[in-house]
Amino acid sequence: MIRKIAPLAFGLWLCACAGASPLMYPAHPLSDGNVRFAAGAAANFALGTPSHAIDEAAAEPVGVMADRPTEKTIRGALAVAAMAPGVSPLVSGRVGLGYDMEGGLTYTGRAAHLDARWAWVADSLALSFGAGASALLSRRGASPDMPIAGLDLDATTGWGVDVPIVFGWHSDADMVWWWTGTRGGYERLRGDVGYRGPAPALPIDGEIDGYRAHLSQVMGFAIGFRYLHAAVEVQGGYAWASGTLWETDVSVQGLTFSPAASLIGHF
């Protein structure tokens, strides 16, 4: 039984499409040619107004919909597409580029993220400045745990940019890392969106054209030995989303919270 369940669980973990995008790196950059890999999981929670919009959409009766979903459903759909609450995988690799610079590639189910940064280093303290770009990936089939039953975001894609500034400290033996910082970003969402109500309701197809801007505070901690660390990170912030879905203009804004945990290996 375990042998049958494990591959399925692993596949669901890789294909999860939540919107968490942790940094999961300390302020100090890697030395030239050194590499670091991380694997773990992250979650993203929409709080306050976005959460309320999703709940209202989930409770909306299907029978009141005709050629397009109701405005409550559309507003909730924007909150799901832009905030992407849920759990997602975290797989990343980073490499030291020399001159206190570092580059990285991260996969989080919903997005592939490429970034580079430079750090000012003063012994156990460091301050890094980075920039990143993301490709928002289409989903492989409707998610069974979609917050709004019947919402289909399979063909919704996009891109994003972000700028993180991170300050941190590490112990003399490099056993303990601590980092904190600020991260701002912008995402563009485009593509097809659909609503699949229960029979006998017909599918309602449309388009999405929107954006999300976000600003968050980051804090992380890791402990371990030379080649392996266990790390946790939390991001809390505010997001603004606006867009046109099914030819209806809607917007939503509110708080988000994203915890993450991973194992980090060094080579």
C-alpha positions as CSV (number, residue, x, y, z in Angstrom):
1,M,0.0,0.0,0.0
2,I,2.8,2.5,0.9
3,R,4.6,1.7,-2.4
4,K,1.4,2.6,-4.3
5,I,0.6,5.7,-2.3
6,A,4.1,7.2,-2.2
7,P,4.5,7.8,-6.0
8,L,1.0,9.4,-6.1
9,A,1.7,11.7,-3.2
10,F,5.0,12.7,-4.8
11,G,3.3,13.5,-8.1
12,L,0.6,15.6,-6.4
13,W,3.4,17.4,-4.4
14,L,5.2,18.3,-7.7
15,C,2.1,19.4,-9.5
16,A,0.6,21.5,-6.7
17,C,0.1,25.1,-7.9
18,A,-0.1,27.3,-4.9
19,G,1.4,30.8,-5.1
20,A,4.1,30.7,-2.3
21,S,7.5,31.8,-3.5
22,P,10.0,31.6,-0.7
23,L,13.5,33.0,-0.9
24,M,15.0,30.2,1.2
25,Y,18.5,31.6,1.2
26,P,20.7,33.4,3.7
27,A,22.1,36.9,3.1
28,H,25.7,35.6,2.6
29,P,26.3,34.6,-1.0
30,L,28.0,31.3,-2.0
31,S,31.7,31.3,-2.9
32,D,32.6,31.2,-6.6
33,G,31.7,27.8,-8.0
34,N,30.0,26.4,-4.9
35,V,26.5,25.1,-5.3
36,R,23.5,24.6,-3.0
37,F,20.3,22.7,-3.4
38,A,17.0,22.9,-1.5
39,A,13.9,20.7,-1.4
40,G,10.8,21.2,0.8
41,A,7.3,22.6,0.8
42,A,5.6,26.0,1.1
43,A,2.1,27.2,1.7
44,N,0.3,30.4,0.8
45,F,-2.7,31.8,2.7
46,A,-4.9,34.6,1.6
47,L,-6.3,36.5,4.6
48,G,-9.0,39.0,5.2
49,T,-10.7,40.4,2.1
50,P,-9.3,37.9,-0.4
51,S,-10.2,34.9,1.8
52,H,-13.7,36.4,2.2
53,A,-14.0,36.8,-1.6
54,I,-13.1,33.1,-2.1
55,D,-15.5,31.9,0.5
56,E,-18.4,34.0,-1.0
57,A,-17.6,32.6,-4.5
58,A,-17.5,29.0,-3.2
59,A,-21.0,29.5,-1.6
60,E,-22.6,31.1,-4.6
61,P,-25.5,29.0,-6.0
62,V,-24.8,27.6,-9.5
63,G,-28.4,28.1,-10.6
64,V,-28.0,32.0,-10.7
65,M,-25.4,31.8,-13.4
66,A,-26.3,32.2,-17.1
67,D,-23.8,33.2,-19.8
68,R,-21.2,34.2,-17.2
69,P,-20.5,33.6,-13.5
70,T,-21.8,36.0,-11.0
71,E,-19.7,39.0,-9.9
72,K,-19.0,37.3,-6.5
73,T,-17.7,34.2,-8.3
74,I,-15.6,36.3,-10.7
75,R,-14.1,38.3,-7.8
76,G,-13.3,35.0,-6.0
77,A,-11.8,33.6,-9.2
78,L,-9.4,36.6,-9.4
79,A,-8.4,36.1,-5.7
80,V,-7.6,32.4,-6.5
81,A,-5.7,33.2,-9.7
82,A,-3.7,36.0,-8.2
83,M,-3.2,34.9,-4.6
84,A,-3.1,31.2,-5.3
85,P,-3.7,29.9,-1.8
86,G,-2.6,26.3,-1.0
87,V,0.5,24.1,-0.6
88,S,3.2,23.8,-3.2
89,P,6.6,22.1,-3.7
90,L,9.9,23.9,-3.3
91,V,12.9,22.8,-5.3
92,S,15.8,25.1,-5.9
93,G,19.5,25.3,-6.9
94,R,22.0,28.1,-6.4
95,V,25.5,28.7,-7.5
96,G,28.2,31.2,-6.5
97,L,29.3,33.5,-9.4
98,G,32.2,35.2,-7.7
99,Y,32.6,38.8,-6.7
100,D,30.0,38.3,-3.9
101,M,27.4,37.4,-6.5
102,E,25.0,34.4,-6.7
103,G,22.4,33.1,-9.1
104,G,19.5,30.7,-8.5
105,L,16.7,28.8,-10.1
106,T,13.5,27.8,-8.2
107,Y,10.5,25.6,-9.0
108,T,7.3,26.0,-6.9
109,G,4.7,24.2,-8.9
110,R,3.0,27.5,-10.0
111,A,6.2,29.2,-11.3
112,A,9.8,28.8,-12.3
113,H,11.9,31.6,-10.9
114,L,15.3,32.8,-12.0
115,D,17.3,35.3,-9.9
116,A,20.6,36.9,-9.3
117,R,22.0,39.0,-6.4
118,W,25.0,40.8,-5.1
119,A,25.9,41.0,-1.4
120,W,27.9,43.4,0.8
121,V,29.7,41.1,3.3
122,A,31.2,42.2,6.7
123,D,32.4,39.0,8.4
124,S,29.3,37.4,10.1
125,L,26.9,40.1,8.6
126,A,25.7,40.6,5.1
127,L,23.3,42.7,3.1
128,S,22.2,41.4,-0.3
129,F,20.4,43.1,-3.2
130,G,18.6,40.9,-5.8
131,A,16.3,40.8,-8.8
132,G,14.3,37.9,-10.1
133,A,12.0,37.0,-13.0
134,S,9.3,34.3,-13.0
135,A,7.4,32.3,-15.6
136,L,3.9,31.4,-14.3
137,L,3.2,27.9,-15.5
138,S,-0.1,26.5,-16.8
139,R,-1.7,23.9,-14.6
140,R,-1.9,20.2,-15.5
141,G,-5.6,19.6,-15.2
142,A,-8.1,21.1,-12.7
143,S,-6.9,20.8,-9.1
144,P,-9.1,18.6,-7.0
145,D,-8.5,21.0,-4.0
146,M,-9.5,24.2,-5.9
147,P,-11.0,26.6,-3.3
148,I,-13.9,27.3,-5.7
149,A,-15.4,24.0,-7.0
150,G,-15.5,24.0,-10.8
151,L,-13.1,26.9,-11.4
152,D,-10.7,26.0,-14.2
153,L,-7.4,27.9,-14.4
154,D,-5.5,25.3,-16.5
155,A,-4.8,27.8,-19.3
156,T,-3.9,30.8,-17.1
157,T,-0.2,31.8,-17.4
158,G,1.9,34.9,-17.1
159,W,5.2,36.4,-15.9
160,G,6.5,38.3,-12.9
161,V,9.4,40.3,-11.5
162,D,10.6,40.8,-7.9
163,V,13.3,42.7,-6.0
164,P,14.4,41.2,-2.6
165,I,16.7,43.0,-0.1
166,V,18.0,40.7,2.6
167,F,20.1,41.3,5.7
168,G,21.5,38.4,7.7
169,W,23.9,36.8,10.1
170,H,25.7,33.5,10.4
171,S,27.6,31.9,13.3
172,D,31.4,31.5,13.2
173,A,31.1,27.8,12.4
174,D,28.3,28.5,9.8
175,M,26.0,26.2,11.8
176,V,23.3,28.9,12.3
177,W,21.9,31.3,9.7
178,W,19.4,34.1,10.3
179,W,18.0,36.4,7.7
180,T,15.3,39.1,7.3
181,G,14.3,41.4,4.5
182,T,11.8,43.1,2.3
183,R,10.5,41.9,-1.1
184,G,8.4,43.6,-3.6
185,G,7.1,42.3,-6.9
186,Y,4.6,42.4,-9.8
187,E,2.9,39.6,-11.8
188,R,0.9,39.7,-15.0
189,L,-1.8,37.1,-15.5
190,R,-3.3,36.2,-18.9
191,G,-5.1,33.3,-20.6
192,D,-8.3,31.4,-20.6
193,V,-10.5,30.7,-17.6
194,G,-13.5,28.4,-17.2
195,Y,-16.2,27.5,-14.8
196,R,-17.4,23.9,-14.7
197,G,-20.6,23.8,-12.7
198,P,-22.3,20.5,-11.8
199,A,-24.7,19.0,-14.3
200,P,-26.9,20.1,-15.9
201,A,-25.0,23.5,-15.9
202,L,-23.0,24.1,-19.0
203,P,-19.3,25.1,-19.0
204,I,-18.8,28.9,-18.9
205,D,-15.5,29.8,-20.7
206,G,-13.9,33.2,-20.7
207,E,-10.6,35.1,-20.6
208,I,-8.5,36.6,-17.8
209,D,-6.2,39.6,-18.1
210,G,-5.0,40.9,-14.7
211,Y,-2.1,41.7,-12.4
212,R,-0.9,41.3,-8.9
213,A,1.4,43.7,-7.0
214,H,2.8,42.6,-3.7
215,L,5.1,43.8,-0.8
216,S,6.2,41.5,2.0
217,Q,8.5,41.1,4.9
218,V,10.7,38.0,5.0
219,M,12.3,36.2,8.0
220,G,14.2,32.9,8.0
221,F,16.3,30.7,10.2
222,A,18.5,27.6,9.5
223,I,20.6,25.2,11.6
224,G,22.8,22.4,10.5
225,F,26.4,21.4,9.7
226,R,28.7,22.0,6.8
227,Y,26.9,20.1,4.1
228,L,23.3,20.0,5.4
229,H,20.9,22.6,7.0
230,A,17.3,22.5,7.9
231,A,15.6,25.8,7.2
232,V,12.3,27.6,7.9
233,E,11.1,30.9,6.5
234,V,7.9,33.0,6.8
235,Q,6.7,35.8,4.5
236,G,3.9,38.1,5.5
237,G,2.7,40.9,3.3
238,Y,0.0,42.7,1.3
239,A,-1.1,42.1,-2.2
240,W,-3.2,44.1,-4.7
241,A,-4.9,42.3,-7.6
242,S,-7.0,43.7,-10.4
243,G,-8.2,42.3,-13.7
244,T,-10.9,41.5,-16.3
245,L,-12.5,38.0,-16.2
246,W,-15.4,37.0,-18.3
247,E,-15.5,40.6,-19.5
248,T,-16.1,41.9,-16.0
249,D,-13.6,44.2,-14.2
250,V,-12.9,43.2,-10.6
251,S,-10.3,43.8,-7.9
252,V,-9.3,42.5,-4.5
253,Q,-6.6,43.3,-2.0
254,G,-5.5,42.0,1.3
255,L,-3.0,40.2,3.5
256,T,-1.0,37.1,2.6
257,F,1.0,34.7,4.8
258,S,3.5,32.2,3.4
259,P,5.5,29.7,5.6
260,A,8.0,27.3,4.1
261,A,10.5,24.6,5.2
262,S,13.2,22.8,3.4
263,L,16.5,20.8,3.7
264,I,19.4,22.6,2.1
265,G,22.5,20.7,0.9
266,H,25.9,22.2,0.0
267,F,28.5,20.9,-2.5
